[in-house]
């Protein structure tokens, strides 16, 4: 009897395949692993009883991965496909289920150890670990289970008392401390670590698929909105936080101690802050891939930062292409095998110049639409006033009605040069309609408003090209801002206006994609750039594209800044 287990795994990093190999060998079954495109098939050739035992063992031992999209099992008559030529994955993974079980087993050599080897991936420890804790009480060292445990308890007690503890990790030195507004308000970057997954929802709003991703093998970072109950406590200086699970064994042990002490969340920061305790160890552990993701409502996962989980095969050749839209477009064409297809590309970035482009099966990547921005707010007003009599009256009325906003804008420090992209256009729009008085945060404020909007529809904002009759034409940035000013004068509230700006972008993308299809017979649309890291934007654009187009994102590579 042959059972075929099929897995849709969208990375070529061999992590899944090696887990399947180890699990099969653990149970001593006859196995074959084959691959075709994104489908990895594990064939098990055994009698019914062994098949049943293996199925149970597989379900409890195969880790959840952000790259594993689906799986199924079926009875087959024969093994089909090319057998995988095995090499071990070169990735240094966070701890696996087997590693943490070894560290919690009193009969194991790794009992309470800060490190236990995974069954796959890079292992680099060739000697025992000695932990050192320096504090006001002196220096404490540990190289046995009981002493390790004592240090974890001491670190947890220090954090509980409000002290900051600097800890050496495989990825460098970080400071850990109890969260409160005073500790966090001056930090540019920090992460929140729940001491137990069961309490995550006490702080942030996460969907079930986001919780699953948070607990996955890769231990990714997810940006989440703080819920109303927690926000009302005024513990955090922000309304959205980056949250992740502990990704090292020793931090997992410290979190368990903290949870037992009633501490539910701690902060982690790389910033230079004063600390009273320092935990170090005498070995160098392999760096762990640090990955940030976004999870859509339909379960689609985007990698926002880090290509460390991507295979060398996928990354190969991309470094020869200049950063920006061309490299991002090429990466999607490569990952999704689209080089022989007519494909449109919408690239919306927070950092680089935006572009709408097109790839013909016989041509290079062709740029179609640029997104020019502005030199100043006053230049925007002057240009709109010169367009026609309606524009002149609009600016006069706007400056009169919102004189306080226009006065405030003059004091805002605006960079002399900004990327030619929608994010910059959103920032200028946000300043003009009074959402923000800080250019750096202006676009973010507009997008946050849209994400928090509770209605069904927003207002319809003008997204136009300078020449609407052509595919090749610059975006008309002034039309968008003029439209937003008109709705602001008409009394549209901030949330509705913000959502309208984002929703109207999705209609613009859909309409332009339809024109590509009609004019160039192109029904495949690739989407890339960091703007798609906002689930609300991605979901709205995908919703409007899907009825008429096949859409493609990156799978294992980050969606921007390759």
N, C-alpha and C positions, 0 to 999 in steps of 0.2 A: 504493500500500500504506500503510495507516494502522496504526501501533502505538500502543496506549494503555498508558501507564505509570501505574498507580494507587498512590497513597501514602496510608496512614493516618497523618495528621499531626494531633496532638491540640491544637495551638495555632493561634490565628488571627493570630499575629504576623507572617505573611507572609515569614518567613525562608526556608522551603522553596521557596515559590513564586518568590521572587526568584532563588534559586540555579538553579532550573530554567530561568528566563528567560535568565539570563546564560550558562549552559551551552549552551542551544539556540542563542543568538546567536553564541557562540564558534565553533560548528561550522557556522553558516549554514544550519540546517535550517528547514523550514516547521513551525511549532509553534503549538499552541493550548493554553492552560491553563484548565481548568474546575474548579469546586469544588462539592461537595455534602456537607453535614454535615462529618464529619472526613476525607472522601476528596478528595484533590487529584489530578486526572487530567491528565497531560501527553500530548497527542496529537502524534505526529510523522508527517507525511505526506511520505514520500520513497521512493525506490526501495530495493531490497533491500540493495545495497552500502552506501548511505549509512545505512540503518537499522543495519546491523552496526557500522559505524564509530561511530555515535552511541551505541549501547548500550555499547560498550567505553569510550568517553570519559565517559559518564555514571557508569558504575560506579567509575571511578577518580577522579572529580572531585566527586561529590556527597558532602558531608560527613555523617558520622554525627551524628544529633541525638538528645537524650534525649526529644524529642517525636515522633520518627518511629518508629512502632510496627511497620509492615510495608509491603511493597511487592510488586507483581507486574506482569507485562506480558502483553498479549494482542493479537491481531490483531482489528480491528473494521472494520465496513463504513462507519461514518460517525461524525462527532463529535457527541456528545450532551452536553447540559448548558449552563449559562450561562457564557460566557467571563468570566474574571476581569478586573475593572477595576483595572489595576495602579497601586499606589503603592509607593514604596520603603519598606523597613522602617526605622522610626525608632530601632532598637536599635543601640547601639555594641557590636559583637561582639568577642570575643577574636580573635587573629590566625587567619586561614584558611590553607589549604594554599597558595593563590596568594600570599598576603602573605609567608609564610615562604620560599617559593621565590624570590620577588623579592629578599628580604633575603640569600639565600645565592648569588645569581647575580652573579658578578664583573662582568658586563656591564650590570647594572641600576643605575639611579640610587640605589636603596635598599640597595645592597650593604653589609652589616654595620650598616645603620641601626637605631637603637632602635625605629623605627616604619616600617611599610610599610602602605599603605592596603589594606583588603579590597575585594573586588569588589562587595559589598553592605553596607548598613548605614551608620551615621554615620561620616563622615570629617571631621576638623576641623583638620587640619594645613595651615597656609598659609605656612610658612617652614621653612628647614632647622633641624635640631636640633643644638644644641651640648651635648655631655655634659660634665659637670664631676665630677671625683673629688678629694675632699679627704681627705688622710691625713697620717700623720706625716712622709711624704716630701715633703709640699707639696701644691700644687694642680696638677692636670693637666686640660687641656681637650681636647676632640676634636670636630671637625666634618667628618671625612672617614673613609672606610672603615678605613684602617690604624690611625688613632688611636682610632676606636670599638673596634676589636678589641683594642687594647692595654689599654683600660680594662676590658673584659670579663675579660681575663686577670688584670689586677691585682686586680679584685674577687674572682675565683675563688681566686687565691693567698692573699688576705687571709683568706677563709673557711677555706681549707685549713689555714692556720696557727693557726686558732682565734679569729680576730678577728671582731667583730660589725660588719656593714656596714648602715648605714641607707640605704634607697633610696627615691627618689620614684617612685611608680607612678600610673597614672591614677586609682586609688581612694584615694590618700593616701600617707602615709609608713609604711613597714614596715622592721623590722630582720630581717636574714637572717644565719644563723650555722650552724655545724656542730652537729649534735645530740649532746648528752650529758646525763646526768642532772643535773649541776650547773647547766647552762644553762637547763634546762626546769622544774626542780622547783618553782620559785616563781612560775611564770607561770600565770595563770588560763586564758588562751587562746593556742593556737598551732596552726599547721598544719604538716604534713610535706609537703615537695615532693621527689619522686624526681627525680634528675638524668637518668634515662632510664626509659621505661616498662618496659623489659625486666627491671628489677630490683625492681619493686614487690613481688612475691611473696616476696622475701627478708625483708621486714619484716612484712607483713600478709597475712591470709587473705582473698583476694577471689575470688569466682566469676568465670567468664568474662564473664557479662553485666555485672558490676560493672567489670571491666577495660575493656570496650568503652565503658561510660558515662564512665569516667574520662578516656578519650582523645577524647571527643566534642567537637563544636564549642563547646559551652557551657563546657567546662573546669570541671565542677562539683566541689564538695567531697563526699567520701564518708567517713563514719565507719566505721572498720574495726578488727577485733580484731588485736592484735599476735600473730604466731605464736609457738609455744613456743620455737623456736630463738633468735629475736631477743630474746624476753622474758628468756631465760636469761642474756643478756649484760648485763642490768641497765643498758642505755644510756638507756632511757626510764623516767620516773617513773609512767607510766600503762600500762594494758593495752589501751586503745583510743585510737586517734588519728584526727584529721581529716586526710585526705590528698587532695592535688589535684595536677594537672599545672601546669607553668608556664603562665601565661595572658597573658604579654606577650612580644614578640619579644626584648627585651633580656634578660629573665630566662631565656628559652629558650637564648640564646647563652651566658649565664653558666653555666647548668646543663650545657651541652655541654662547656665547659671543665672544670668540676668532675668530670664523669664521666670525662673523659680523664685526670684527675689521680688517679682512684681513689676519689673521694668520691661515694657513692651516694645519700645523703639529706641535705637541709638543712631547717632550721626557719625559719618565718616568723611574726613576732609583731608586733602593734600596740602591745604594752605598752611603757611607758617604761623602756628598759634602756640602759645605757651602751654606746657604740659608738666605734670608732676610725677608721672610714672613712665617708664620706658621698657617695653618688652622686646627682647632681641633673641636671636638664635645663631648658632655657630656654623650654619651651612648655607649654601646658595641653592634655592629651589627654582626650578624652571618657571619662567613667567607664564601666567595664565592669560589666555585671550580675554580681553575686556570688551564686551560687546553691549551695545545699546540697541533696542529694537522698538518698533511700533506694531501694535496688533490691531487689525481692523475687526469690525463687527462680524464679518464672515469667516474669521479665523486666519486670514492672510497675514503673514508676518514679514515686515520689512526690516532689514538691517540698516540702522542709521549711522553707526560708527563702528569701525574696525573691520578689516578684511582678514583677520587672523584665523577665522574658521574656514575661509574659502580655500579651495585646493589650488596648488600651484598650476595645475592644468588650466583652471579657469582664469587665473590672473595672468597667465603667460602672454606676453606680447602687448598688454595694455599699457605698460609703463613707457612704451615708445610713442604713445599718443599724448599730446599736450593736455593738461588738466582742463576740465570744463565739459561742455556739452558733447563734444566729439568723442571723448574717452567714455563718457557715461553711455552714450548711444551705442558705441561699439561694444561695450560690456554687455548690454542687454541683447544685442544681435548675436553675440557669441554664446551667452548663457542659454538663450532660447532658440538657437539654430535658425536665425532669421536672415542670414546673409543672402539667401537666394530669394527673398521675398521683398515686395514693395511695402515699406513700413514708414509711417509717420512718427515723429517724436516730439513730445512736449517736455521741455526741460525747464523746470521752475526751481530756482535755487535761492538760498538765503545768502550765499557767498559769491557766486559767480554770475556772469551775465546770462540772462534767460535766452532761450531760443526755441523756435519751432523749426524743425528740420525734416528732411525726407531722404530716405534711402531707396533708390531703385536697385533692382537685382543686378543691373549692369553698370551702375554708376557709383561714385563716391557719395559721402554724406553731403547733402545740399542744404545750406541754410535758407530759410524762407522768411521768418519773422523775427525782428529784433524788438527789444522793449526799452526804448530810450527813457531816461529819467530827466531830472531837472537840476538847475544850478541853485535855485532858492525858491522859497515860498512866494516871494514877491514876483519873481519871474513867472510863476504859475498864474498868479492873479492878472498880471499884465498881458500874458498871452491869451487867456480866456476873454479878457475885456476887448482885445483887438479882433476877436473872431467875428463878431457880429453885434448888432444892437442888443440882442438878448443876453449875450455874454457880458456886455458892459453893464447892463442893469443888474444882472445877477451878482457881479463882483461888488457894485455899489451897495446893493441891499445887504449883501453878506457882511461886508465890512461894518456897515451901520448896525445891523442886528447883533452881530457877534464881535463887537469892538473889543471886548475883554479877551477873547480868544486870539484875535489878530494882534493885539498888543503883547500878549504872552508869547506868541510865536517869535516875535522879534528878539526875545531874550534867550531863545533856545539855541544851543550850540549844534549846528548841523555840519557834518563833514563836507569838505570842499569837493570831494569825489566819492561817489557811491556806486555800487554795481548797477548796471543797466538791467534791472529785473523787477518783477512784480512786487517782491518784498520791499524794495526801496519805494516803489509807487504806493504801496500800502502804508509805509511809514509817513510819507508826505501827506497822504489822505488823512491818516489818523491825527496828525498835528492840526491840519486845517479844520477838521470837523470837531476838534476839541476832545478827542479820546485820551490824549496823552500830552504831557509837557516835557517829554524826554525822547529825543530822536532814537536813541538806542533801543528803547522799549516800545516805540510807537507801533510798529508793525505787529509786534507780539500782542499788544493790547487789543488791536483790532481783531486778530485771530482768536484770542481768548474770548472776546465778546461773542463772536460767532459760535464758538464751541459751547458757550453757556446759554445761548438762545434757546428758549423752550417752545417757540411757535412752530408752525408748519411751513410757512413761506416768508421770505424776505421781500424787500422792494427790488425792482429790476434795474440794475445799474448798467450804464452803457459800457460795453466792451467792444470797441471798434478798431479796425485797421485804418490807417491814414487813407488808404484806397480800398474800399470795401469790395471792389470788383476784381481784385487781384489776390492770388495766394501769396505772392511775394510782395510784402509791404510792411513797413514798420507799424508797431502798435501805437494807437492814438492814446497816449497816457492822459492828455488833457481832458478828453471826453469822459474818462472814468471819474476824475476829480470833479469836473463840472457837474456831472450827474449826482455825485454824492453831496455836493454843496446844495443842489436844488432840493434834495430830499431832507437835508438838515434844516433848510429854511422852511420847509413845509411842516416841520414838527416831528419828523420821524425819530423815534427813540434810538439810543445808541446800539442796543442789542439787535434790533430789527435792521438797522442800517448796516451794521457789521456783517450780519448773516447774509443780507442782500448782496454785499460785495463779494463774499465767498461763493454764494449760490450762483450768482451771475457769471462768475469765472467758469463754473462747471458747464453752463449753457454755451459760453463762448468756445470752450474746448470741444464740446459736442458738435456745434455748428461748423467749426473749422474742420474737424475730422470728417464730417459729412461732405464738405467741399472737396477734401482730399480724395475721398472715395469716388465722388462723382467725376472729378476732373482727371485723376491719375489712377483710378481703379485700385485704390489702396484701402484695404479693410483691416489692416493690422496697425495697431497704435501702441507705441512704447511710451512709457511714462517714467520720468526720472527727475532727480533733484530733491533737495532737502525739504521743500514745501510739502512734498507728499508724505513726509513723516508725521504730519498732522492728520490723524484719522478722519476728522470731519471733512477736510478738503479732499482726501483720497476717496472717501466713500461717496461724496456728492459727484465727483468727476466720473468715477467708475459707474455709478448709477445711471448717469446720462449717456455714457458711451456704450455700455453693454448691449443695448437692444440692436445696434447696427454695426458694432465693431468687436474684434477680438483684441483684448488689451494685455500688455505684457509689462511686468516690472522686473527688476533684478531679483534673483532668488537667493544666492549665497553671498553675493557681493553687496556692499553698502550702496544705497540709492543715490549717494552723492559723495563728492570729495575723494574719489578714488586716487 
